[in-house]
Amino acid sequence: MAGEYDTIFPPRSGRRVAEAIAGAEFEVLPGQAHQPFQEIPDQWNARVDAFWREVEPRG
C-alpha cells in the first residue's frame, strides 16, 4: 500500500516493486501521504487485516 501523495516513496515506485513480485498486490490509498498507518490507522489496520485473511496458511 502507498499513500497517493507520498513524496518519499511515491506510488509509482511501489507499483514497480509489486510488478516484480509474482502474485503481489498493490493498492494506492487516496488522499494519503507517507504514513497512512498513522494518518488513517483504522482504515490501514482494516486493510492489512483483510489482506492477512486472504492469505492461505502454509505448513
CHARMM-style PDB file with segment names, atoms N, HN, CA, C and O in Angstrom:
ATOM      1  N   MET     1       0.843  -1.168   0.000  1.00  0.00      PROA
ATOM      2  CA  MET     1       0.000   0.000   0.000  1.00  0.00      PROA
ATOM      3  C   MET     1       0.892   1.235   0.000  1.00  0.00      PROA
ATOM      4  O   MET     1       1.992   1.249   0.552  1.00  0.00      PROA
ATOM      5  N   ALA     2       0.372   2.253  -0.634  1.00  0.00      PROA
ATOM      6  HN  ALA     2      -0.522   2.241  -1.082  1.00  0.00      PROA
ATOM      7  CA  ALA     2       1.092   3.519  -0.673  1.00  0.00      PROA
ATOM      8  C   ALA     2       0.089   4.656  -0.622  1.00  0.00      PROA
ATOM      9  O   ALA     2      -1.029   4.545  -1.125  1.00  0.00      PROA
ATOM     10  N   GLY     3       0.506   5.741  -0.009  1.00  0.00      PROA
ATOM     11  HN  GLY     3       1.414   5.831   0.399  1.00  0.00      PROA
ATOM     12  CA  GLY     3      -0.318   6.933   0.002  1.00  0.00      PROA
ATOM     13  C   GLY     3      -0.235   7.644  -1.338  1.00  0.00      PROA
ATOM     14  O   GLY     3       0.844   7.750  -1.922  1.00  0.00      PROA
ATOM     15  N   GLU     4      -1.348   8.121  -1.818  1.00  0.00      PROA
ATOM     16  HN  GLU     4      -2.224   8.035  -1.344  1.00  0.00      PROA
ATOM     17  CA  GLU     4      -1.423   8.803  -3.104  1.00  0.00      PROA
ATOM     18  C   GLU     4      -0.425   9.952  -3.212  1.00  0.00      PROA
ATOM     19  O   GLU     4       0.157  10.173  -4.274  1.00  0.00      PROA
ATOM     20  N   TYR     5      -0.225  10.683  -2.115  1.00  0.00      PROA
ATOM     21  HN  TYR     5      -0.697  10.504  -1.252  1.00  0.00      PROA
ATOM     22  CA  TYR     5       0.642  11.867  -2.134  1.00  0.00      PROA
ATOM     23  C   TYR     5       1.996  11.641  -1.451  1.00  0.00      PROA
ATOM     24  O   TYR     5       2.641  12.596  -1.018  1.00  0.00      PROA
ATOM     25  N   ASP     6       2.418  10.397  -1.357  1.00  0.00      PROA
ATOM     26  HN  ASP     6       1.894   9.621  -1.708  1.00  0.00      PROA
ATOM     27  CA  ASP     6       3.708  10.092  -0.736  1.00  0.00      PROA
ATOM     28  C   ASP     6       4.824  10.582  -1.647  1.00  0.00      PROA
ATOM     29  O   ASP     6       4.968  10.099  -2.770  1.00  0.00      PROA
ATOM     30  N   THR     7       5.613  11.539  -1.166  1.00  0.00      PROA
ATOM     31  HN  THR     7       5.495  11.931  -0.254  1.00  0.00      PROA
ATOM     32  CA  THR     7       6.730  12.052  -1.966  1.00  0.00      PROA
ATOM     33  C   THR     7       8.041  11.349  -1.635  1.00  0.00      PROA
ATOM     34  O   THR     7       9.013  11.475  -2.379  1.00  0.00      PROA
ATOM     35  N   ILE     8       8.080  10.613  -0.530  1.00  0.00      PROA
ATOM     36  HN  ILE     8       7.290  10.511   0.075  1.00  0.00      PROA
ATOM     37  CA  ILE     8       9.304   9.897  -0.134  1.00  0.00      PROA
ATOM     38  C   ILE     8       9.422   8.580  -0.902  1.00  0.00      PROA
ATOM     39  O   ILE     8      10.495   8.248  -1.406  1.00  0.00      PROA
ATOM     40  N   PHE     9       8.326   7.834  -0.992  1.00  0.00      PROA
ATOM     41  HN  PHE     9       7.454   8.103  -0.582  1.00  0.00      PROA
ATOM     42  CA  PHE     9       8.268   6.593  -1.767  1.00  0.00      PROA
ATOM     43  C   PHE     9       6.960   6.618  -2.549  1.00  0.00      PROA
ATOM     44  O   PHE     9       5.976   6.002  -2.138  1.00  0.00      PROA
ATOM     45  N   PRO    10       6.947   7.329  -3.676  1.00  0.00      PROA
ATOM     46  CA  PRO    10       5.713   7.543  -4.431  1.00  0.00      PROA
ATOM     47  C   PRO    10       5.084   6.234  -4.914  1.00  0.00      PROA
ATOM     48  O   PRO    10       5.774   5.228  -5.077  1.00  0.00      PROA
ATOM     49  N   PRO    11       3.786   6.259  -5.137  1.00  0.00      PROA
ATOM     50  CA  PRO    11       3.106   5.053  -5.592  1.00  0.00      PROA
ATOM     51  C   PRO    11       3.734   4.403  -6.827  1.00  0.00      PROA
ATOM     52  O   PRO    11       3.733   3.177  -6.943  1.00  0.00      PROA
ATOM     53  N   ARG    12       4.264   5.201  -7.743  1.00  0.00      PROA
ATOM     54  HN  ARG    12       4.264   6.197  -7.649  1.00  0.00      PROA
ATOM     55  CA  ARG    12       4.877   4.600  -8.937  1.00  0.00      PROA
ATOM     56  C   ARG    12       6.040   3.681  -8.555  1.00  0.00      PROA
ATOM     57  O   ARG    12       6.284   2.681  -9.231  1.00  0.00      PROA
ATOM     58  N   SER    13       6.757   4.009  -7.483  1.00  0.00      PROA
ATOM     59  HN  SER    13       6.559   4.821  -6.934  1.00  0.00      PROA
ATOM     60  CA  SER    13       7.868   3.166  -7.035  1.00  0.00      PROA
ATOM     61  C   SER    13       7.343   1.870  -6.431  1.00  0.00      PROA
ATOM     62  O   SER    13       7.848   0.788  -6.729  1.00  0.00      PROA
ATOM     63  N   GLY    14       6.339   1.985  -5.592  1.00  0.00      PROA
ATOM     64  HN  GLY    14       5.929   2.864  -5.350  1.00  0.00      PROA
ATOM     65  CA  GLY    14       5.743   0.782  -5.000  1.00  0.00      PROA
ATOM     66  C   GLY    14       5.124  -0.118  -6.040  1.00  0.00      PROA
ATOM     67  O   GLY    14       5.198  -1.343  -5.942  1.00  0.00      PROA
ATOM     68  N   ARG    15       4.512   0.493  -7.037  1.00  0.00      PROA
ATOM     69  HN  ARG    15       4.453   1.488  -7.117  1.00  0.00      PROA
ATOM     70  CA  ARG    15       3.899  -0.292  -8.114  1.00  0.00      PROA
ATOM     71  C   ARG    15       4.962  -1.087  -8.867  1.00  0.00      PROA
ATOM     72  O   ARG    15       4.743  -2.251  -9.202  1.00  0.00      PROA
ATOM     73  N   ARG    16       6.113  -0.465  -9.134  1.00  0.00      PROA
ATOM     74  HN  ARG    16       6.291   0.480  -8.862  1.00  0.00      PROA
ATOM     75  CA  ARG    16       7.197  -1.181  -9.832  1.00  0.00      PROA
ATOM     76  C   ARG    16       7.698  -2.360  -9.001  1.00  0.00      PROA
ATOM     77  O   ARG    16       7.964  -3.433  -9.543  1.00  0.00      PROA
ATOM     78  N   VAL    17       7.825  -2.169  -7.707  1.00  0.00      PROA
ATOM     79  HN  VAL    17       7.609  -1.297  -7.267  1.00  0.00      PROA
ATOM     80  CA  VAL    17       8.257  -3.263  -6.835  1.00  0.00      PROA
ATOM     81  C   VAL    17       7.232  -4.392  -6.890  1.00  0.00      PROA
ATOM     82  O   VAL    17       7.599  -5.556  -7.050  1.00  0.00      PROA
ATOM     83  N   ALA    18       5.961  -4.057  -6.760  1.00  0.00      PROA
ATOM     84  HN  ALA    18       5.663  -3.111  -6.630  1.00  0.00      PROA
ATOM     85  CA  ALA    18       4.904  -5.077  -6.776  1.00  0.00      PROA
ATOM     86  C   ALA    18       4.877  -5.824  -8.106  1.00  0.00      PROA
ATOM     87  O   ALA    18       4.653  -7.035  -8.129  1.00  0.00      PROA
ATOM     88  N   GLU    19       5.101  -5.124  -9.203  1.00  0.00      PROA
ATOM     89  HN  GLU    19       5.282  -4.140  -9.184  1.00  0.00      PROA
ATOM     90  CA  GLU    19       5.101  -5.769 -10.512  1.00  0.00      PROA
ATOM     91  C   GLU    19       6.220  -6.787 -10.651  1.00  0.00      PROA
ATOM     92  O   GLU    19       6.120  -7.711 -11.458  1.00  0.00      PROA
ATOM     93  N   ALA    20       7.277  -6.630  -9.880  1.00  0.00      PROA
ATOM     94  HN  ALA    20       7.359  -5.880  -9.224  1.00  0.00      PROA
ATOM     95  CA  ALA    20       8.413  -7.548  -9.943  1.00  0.00      PROA
ATOM     96  C   ALA    20       8.243  -8.769  -9.036  1.00  0.00      PROA
ATOM     97  O   ALA    20       9.083  -9.669  -9.044  1.00  0.00      PROA
ATOM     98  N   ILE    21       7.170  -8.800  -8.263  1.00  0.00      PROA
ATOM     99  HN  ILE    21       6.488  -8.069  -8.256  1.00  0.00      PROA
ATOM    100  CA  ILE    21       6.935  -9.902  -7.325  1.00  0.00      PROA
ATOM    101  C   ILE    21       5.696 -10.672  -7.782  1.00  0.00      PROA
ATOM    102  O   ILE    21       4.594 -10.125  -7.830  1.00  0.00      PROA
ATOM    103  N   ALA    22       5.891 -11.931  -8.111  1.00  0.00      PROA
ATOM    104  HN  ALA    22       6.786 -12.375  -8.072  1.00  0.00      PROA
ATOM    105  CA  ALA    22       4.774 -12.762  -8.571  1.00  0.00      PROA
ATOM    106  C   ALA    22       3.677 -12.819  -7.512  1.00  0.00      PROA
ATOM    107  O   ALA    22       3.944 -13.101  -6.344  1.00  0.00      PROA
ATOM    108  N   GLY    23       2.463 -12.553  -7.923  1.00  0.00      PROA
ATOM    109  HN  GLY    23       2.246 -12.323  -8.871  1.00  0.00      PROA
ATOM    110  CA  GLY    23       1.318 -12.644  -7.022  1.00  0.00      PROA
ATOM    111  C   GLY    23       1.141 -11.469  -6.082  1.00  0.00      PROA
ATOM    112  O   GLY    23       0.237 -11.478  -5.248  1.00  0.00      PROA
ATOM    113  N   ALA    24       1.994 -10.451  -6.202  1.00  0.00      PROA
ATOM    114  HN  ALA    24       2.729 -10.444  -6.880  1.00  0.00      PROA
ATOM    115  CA  ALA    24       1.891  -9.296  -5.306  1.00  0.00      PROA
ATOM    116  C   ALA    24       0.647  -8.476  -5.632  1.00  0.00      PROA
ATOM    117  O   ALA    24       0.170  -8.461  -6.767  1.00  0.00      PROA
ATOM    118  N   GLU    25       0.145  -7.808  -4.628  1.00  0.00      PROA
ATOM    119  HN  GLU    25       0.532  -7.820  -3.706  1.00  0.00      PROA
ATOM    120  CA  GLU    25      -0.956  -6.868  -4.795  1.00  0.00      PROA
ATOM    121  C   GLU    25      -0.449  -5.492  -4.390  1.00  0.00      PROA
ATOM    122  O   GLU    25       0.404  -5.364  -3.512  1.00  0.00      PROA
ATOM    123  N   PHE    26      -0.983  -4.469  -5.038  1.00  0.00      PROA
ATOM    124  HN  PHE    26      -1.676  -4.573  -5.752  1.00  0.00      PROA
ATOM    125  CA  PHE    26      -0.571  -3.107  -4.716  1.00  0.00      PROA
ATOM    126  C   PHE    26      -1.812  -2.231  -4.680  1.00  0.00      PROA
ATOM    127  O   PHE    26      -2.695  -2.347  -5.530  1.00  0.00      PROA
ATOM    128  N   GLU    27      -1.867  -1.363  -3.696  1.00  0.00      PROA
ATOM    129  HN  GLU    27      -1.150  -1.269  -3.006  1.00  0.00      PROA
ATOM    130  CA  GLU    27      -3.033  -0.500  -3.532  1.00  0.00      PROA
ATOM    131  C   GLU    27      -2.575   0.911  -3.177  1.00  0.00      PROA
ATOM    132  O   GLU    27      -1.689   1.092  -2.341  1.00  0.00      PROA
ATOM    133  N   VAL    28      -3.178   1.901  -3.813  1.00  0.00      PROA
ATOM    134  HN  VAL    28      -3.897   1.753  -4.492  1.00  0.00      PROA
ATOM    135  CA  VAL    28      -2.913   3.299  -3.506  1.00  0.00      PROA
ATOM    136  C   VAL    28      -4.048   3.812  -2.630  1.00  0.00      PROA
ATOM    137  O   VAL    28      -5.223   3.643  -2.955  1.00  0.00      PROA
ATOM    138  N   LEU    29      -3.688   4.435  -1.526  1.00  0.00      PROA
ATOM    139  HN  LEU    29      -2.733   4.572  -1.262  1.00  0.00      PROA
ATOM    140  CA  LEU    29      -4.670   4.969  -0.602  1.00  0.00      PROA
ATOM    141  C   LEU    29      -4.909   6.445  -0.944  1.00  0.00      PROA
ATOM    142  O   LEU    29      -4.039   7.286  -0.715  1.00  0.00      PROA
ATOM    143  N   PRO    30      -6.085   6.756  -1.490  1.00  0.00      PROA
ATOM    144  CA  PRO    30      -6.376   8.121  -1.934  1.00  0.00      PROA
ATOM    145  C   PRO    30      -6.267   9.147  -0.811  1.00  0.00      PROA
ATOM    146  O   PRO    30      -6.704   8.913   0.316  1.00  0.00      PROA
ATOM    147  N   GLY    31      -5.677  10.281  -1.148  1.00  0.00      PROA
ATOM    148  HN  GLY    31      -5.322  10.471  -2.064  1.00  0.00      PROA
ATOM    149  CA  GLY    31      -5.602  11.394  -0.218  1.00  0.00      PROA
ATOM    150  C   GLY    31      -4.583  11.248   0.896  1.00  0.00      PROA
ATOM    151  O   GLY    31      -4.496  12.115   1.765  1.00  0.00      PROA
ATOM    152  N   GLN    32      -3.810  10.170   0.890  1.00  0.00      PROA
ATOM    153  HN  GLN    32      -3.881   9.465   0.183  1.00  0.00      PROA
ATOM    154  CA  GLN    32      -2.849   9.933   1.973  1.00  0.00      PROA
ATOM    155  C   GLN    32      -1.434  10.249   1.521  1.00  0.00      PROA
ATOM    156  O   GLN    32      -1.144  10.282   0.325  1.00  0.00      PROA
ATOM    157  N   ALA    33      -0.560  10.480   2.488  1.00  0.00      PROA
ATOM    158  HN  ALA    33      -0.796  10.453   3.459  1.00  0.00      PROA
ATOM    159  CA  ALA    33       0.834  10.799   2.199  1.00  0.00      PROA
ATOM    160  C   ALA    33       1.719   9.609   2.573  1.00  0.00      PROA
ATOM    161  O   ALA    33       1.408   8.470   2.224  1.00  0.00      PROA
ATOM    162  N   HSD    34       2.823   9.871   3.284  1.00  0.00      PROA
ATOM    163  HN  HSD    34       3.075  10.796   3.568  1.00  0.00      PROA
ATOM    164  CA  HSD    34       3.831   8.840   3.540  1.00  0.00      PROA
ATOM    165  C   HSD    34       3.489   7.890   4.695  1.00  0.00      PROA
ATOM    166  O   HSD    34       4.014   6.778   4.744  1.00  0.00      PROA
ATOM    167  N   GLN    35       2.636   8.298   5.603  1.00  0.00      PROA
ATOM    168  HN  GLN    35       2.209   9.201   5.563  1.00  0.00      PROA
ATOM    169  CA  GLN    35       2.386   7.456   6.774  1.00  0.00      PROA
ATOM    170  C   GLN    35       0.893   7.197   7.001  1.00  0.00      PROA
ATOM    171  O   GLN    35       0.350   7.603   8.029  1.00  0.00      PROA
ATOM    172  N   PRO    36       0.233   6.536   6.069  1.00  0.00      PROA
ATOM    173  CA  PRO    36      -1.190   6.280   6.257  1.00  0.00      PROA
ATOM    174  C   PRO    36      -1.479   5.430   7.495  1.00  0.00      PROA
ATOM    175  O   PRO    36      -2.576   5.491   8.050  1.00  0.00      PROA
ATOM    176  N   PHE    37      -0.498   4.641   7.925  1.00  0.00      PROA
ATOM    177  HN  PHE    37       0.394   4.592   7.474  1.00  0.00      PROA
ATOM    178  CA  PHE    37      -0.696   3.839   9.138  1.00  0.00      PROA
ATOM    179  C   PHE    37      -0.868   4.727  10.365  1.00  0.00      PROA
ATOM    180  O   PHE    37      -1.421   4.283  11.371  1.00  0.00      PROA
ATOM    181  N   GLN    38      -0.398   5.984  10.299  1.00  0.00      PROA
ATOM    182  HN  GLN    38       0.052   6.344   9.482  1.00  0.00      PROA
ATOM    183  CA  GLN    38      -0.619   6.943  11.380  1.00  0.00      PROA
ATOM    184  C   GLN    38      -1.747   7.916  11.054  1.00  0.00      PROA
ATOM    185  O   GLN    38      -2.462   8.374  11.946  1.00  0.00      PROA
ATOM    186  N   GLU    39      -1.900   8.227   9.770  1.00  0.00      PROA
ATOM    187  HN  GLU    39      -1.320   7.855   9.045  1.00  0.00      PROA
ATOM    188  CA  GLU    39      -2.897   9.204   9.349  1.00  0.00      PROA
ATOM    189  C   GLU    39      -4.320   8.638   9.400  1.00  0.00      PROA
ATOM    190  O   GLU    39      -5.259   9.328   9.797  1.00  0.00      PROA
ATOM    191  N   ILE    40      -4.460   7.389   8.998  1.00  0.00      PROA
ATOM    192  HN  ILE    40      -3.697   6.829   8.676  1.00  0.00      PROA
ATOM    193  CA  ILE    40      -5.776   6.727   8.999  1.00  0.00      PROA
ATOM    194  C   ILE    40      -5.618   5.312   9.569  1.00  0.00      PROA
ATOM    195  O   ILE    40      -5.847   4.336   8.854  1.00  0.00      PROA
ATOM    196  N   PRO    41      -5.235   5.186  10.828  1.00  0.00      PROA
ATOM    197  CA  PRO    41      -4.900   3.869  11.382  1.00  0.00      PROA
ATOM    198  C   PRO    41      -6.038   2.851  11.308  1.00  0.00      PROA
ATOM    199  O   PRO    41      -5.780   1.672  11.068  1.00  0.00      PROA
ATOM    200  N   ASP    42      -7.275   3.270  11.504  1.00  0.00      PROA
ATOM    201  HN  ASP    42      -7.485   4.229  11.698  1.00  0.00      PROA
ATOM    202  CA  ASP    42      -8.375   2.305  11.456  1.00  0.00      PROA
ATOM    203  C   ASP    42      -8.529   1.719  10.060  1.00  0.00      PROA
ATOM    204  O   ASP    42      -8.702   0.509   9.913  1.00  0.00      PROA
ATOM    205  N   GLN    43      -8.469   2.555   9.044  1.00  0.00      PROA
ATOM    206  HN  GLN    43      -8.328   3.538   9.164  1.00  0.00      PROA
ATOM    207  CA  GLN    43      -8.574   2.068   7.673  1.00  0.00      PROA
ATOM    208  C   GLN    43      -7.367   1.212   7.302  1.00  0.00      PROA
ATOM    209  O   GLN    43      -7.507   0.166   6.667  1.00  0.00      PROA
ATOM    210  N   TRP    44      -6.188   1.662   7.702  1.00  0.00      PROA
ATOM    211  HN  TRP    44      -6.074   2.512   8.217  1.00  0.00      PROA
ATOM    212  CA  TRP    44      -4.955   0.920   7.419  1.00  0.00      PROA
ATOM    213  C   TRP    44      -5.030  -0.470   8.041  1.00  0.00      PROA
ATOM    214  O   TRP    44      -4.791  -1.473   7.368  1.00  0.00      PROA
ATOM    215  N   ASN    45      -5.362  -0.522   9.316  1.00  0.00      PROA
ATOM    216  HN  ASN    45      -5.557   0.292   9.863  1.00  0.00      PROA
ATOM    217  CA  ASN    45      -5.419  -1.801  10.015  1.00  0.00      PROA
ATOM    218  C   ASN    45      -6.490  -2.718   9.436  1.00  0.00      PROA
ATOM    219  O   ASN    45      -6.289  -3.931   9.363  1.00  0.00      PROA
ATOM    220  N   ALA    46      -7.617  -2.160   9.026  1.00  0.00      PROA
ATOM    221  HN  ALA    46      -7.780  -1.175   9.084  1.00  0.00      PROA
ATOM    222  CA  ALA    46      -8.675  -2.975   8.420  1.00  0.00      PROA
ATOM    223  C   ALA    46      -8.193  -3.577   7.102  1.00  0.00      PROA
ATOM    224  O   ALA    46      -8.482  -4.736   6.808  1.00  0.00      PROA
ATOM    225  N   ARG    47      -7.461  -2.797   6.310  1.00  0.00      PROA
ATOM    226  HN  ARG    47      -7.226  -1.855   6.550  1.00  0.00      PROA
ATOM    227  CA  ARG    47      -6.969  -3.313   5.029  1.00  0.00      PROA
ATOM    228  C   ARG    47      -5.901  -4.372   5.233  1.00  0.00      PROA
ATOM    229  O   ARG    47      -5.892  -5.382   4.530  1.00  0.00      PROA
ATOM    230  N   VAL    48      -4.997  -4.156   6.186  1.00  0.00      PROA
ATOM    231  HN  VAL    48      -5.005  -3.335   6.757  1.00  0.00      PROA
ATOM    232  CA  VAL    48      -3.960  -5.154   6.472  1.00  0.00      PROA
ATOM    233  C   VAL    48      -4.611  -6.435   6.995  1.00  0.00      PROA
ATOM    234  O   VAL    48      -4.234  -7.536   6.593  1.00  0.00      PROA
ATOM    235  N   ASP    49      -5.583  -6.288   7.887  1.00  0.00      PROA
ATOM    236  HN  ASP    49      -5.890  -5.394   8.214  1.00  0.00      PROA
ATOM    237  CA  ASP    49      -6.294  -7.455   8.417  1.00  0.00      PROA
ATOM    238  C   ASP    49      -6.996  -8.224   7.296  1.00  0.00      PROA
ATOM    239  O   ASP    49      -6.941  -9.453   7.261  1.00  0.00      PROA
ATOM    240  N   ALA    50      -7.652  -7.512   6.387  1.00  0.00      PROA
ATOM    241  HN  ALA    50      -7.696  -6.514   6.416  1.00  0.00      PROA
ATOM    242  CA  ALA    50      -8.331  -8.161   5.259  1.00  0.00      PROA
ATOM    243  C   ALA    50      -7.328  -8.912   4.385  1.00  0.00      PROA
ATOM    244  O   ALA    50      -7.611 -10.015   3.916  1.00  0.00      PROA
ATOM    245  N   PHE    51      -6.159  -8.314   4.168  1.00  0.00      PROA
ATOM    246  HN  PHE    51      -5.929  -7.418   4.549  1.00  0.00      PROA
ATOM    247  CA  PHE    51      -5.124  -8.983   3.380  1.00  0.00      PROA
ATOM    248  C   PHE    51      -4.720 -10.299   4.024  1.00  0.00      PROA
ATOM    249  O   PHE    51      -4.668 -11.333   3.359  1.00  0.00      PROA
ATOM    250  N   TRP    52      -4.434 -10.259   5.328  1.00  0.00      PROA
ATOM    251  HN  TRP    52      -4.477  -9.419   5.869  1.00  0.00      PROA
ATOM    252  CA  TRP    52      -3.981 -11.484   6.000  1.00  0.00      PROA
ATOM    253  C   TRP    52      -5.065 -12.560   6.015  1.00  0.00      PROA
ATOM    254  O   TRP    52      -4.751 -13.750   6.022  1.00  0.00      PROA
ATOM    255  N   ARG    53      -6.308 -12.164   6.019  1.00  0.00      PROA
ATOM    256  HN  ARG    53      -6.563 -11.197   6.013  1.00  0.00      PROA
ATOM    257  CA  ARG    53      -7.405 -13.139   5.969  1.00  0.00      PROA
ATOM    258  C   ARG    53      -7.474 -13.813   4.605  1.00  0.00      PROA
ATOM    259  O   ARG    53      -7.998 -14.921   4.492  1.00  0.00      PROA
ATOM    260  N   GLU    54      -6.955 -13.164   3.568  1.00  0.00      PROA
ATOM    261  HN  GLU    54      -6.530 -12.263   3.660  1.00  0.00      PROA
ATOM    262  CA  GLU    54      -6.962 -13.732   2.218  1.00  0.00      PROA
ATOM    263  C   GLU    54      -5.782 -14.673   1.974  1.00  0.00      PROA
ATOM    264  O   GLU    54      -5.817 -15.484   1.049  1.00  0.00      PROA
ATOM    265  N   VAL    55      -4.750 -14.569   2.790  1.00  0.00      PROA
ATOM    266  HN  VAL    55      -4.721 -13.910   3.542  1.00  0.00      PROA
ATOM    267  CA  VAL    55      -3.542 -15.373   2.589  1.00  0.00      PROA
ATOM    268  C   VAL    55      -3.794 -16.796   3.083  1.00  0.00      PROA
ATOM    269  O   VAL    55      -4.305 -17.013   4.182  1.00  0.00      PROA
ATOM    270  N   GLU    56      -3.424 -17.747   2.249  1.00  0.00      PROA
ATOM    271  HN  GLU    56      -3.008 -17.571   1.357  1.00  0.00      PROA
ATOM    272  CA  GLU    56      -3.586 -19.144   2.653  1.00  0.00      PROA
ATOM    273  C   GLU    56      -2.446 -19.539   3.587  1.00  0.00      PROA
ATOM    274  O   GLU    56      -1.284 -19.220   3.336  1.00  0.00      PROA
ATOM    275  N   PRO    57      -2.792 -20.233   4.664  1.00  0.00      PROA
ATOM    276  CA  PRO    57      -1.732 -20.688   5.588  1.00  0.00      PROA
ATOM    277  C   PRO    57      -0.818 -21.703   4.916  1.00  0.00      PROA
ATOM    278  O   PRO    57      -1.252 -22.501   4.084  1.00  0.00      PROA
ATOM    279  N   ARG    58       0.420 -21.657   5.282  1.00  0.00      PROA
ATOM    280  HN  ARG    58       0.773 -21.009   5.957  1.00  0.00      PROA
ATOM    281  CA  ARG    58       1.403 -22.636   4.788  1.00  0.00      PROA
ATOM    282  C   ARG    58       1.788 -23.531   5.944  1.00  0.00      PROA
ATOM    283  O   ARG    58       1.806 -23.106   7.100  1.00  0.00      PROA
ATOM    284  N   GLY    59       2.084 -24.727   5.633  1.00  0.00      PROA
ATOM    285  HN  GLY    59       2.069 -25.072   4.694  1.00  0.00      PROA
ATOM    286  CA  GLY    59       2.572 -25.559   6.719  1.00  0.00      PROA
ATOM    287  C   GLY    59       2.297 -26.921   6.572  1.00  0.00      PROA
ATOM    288  OT1 GLY    59       2.663 -27.721   7.432  1.00  0.00      PROA
TER     289      GLY     59
END
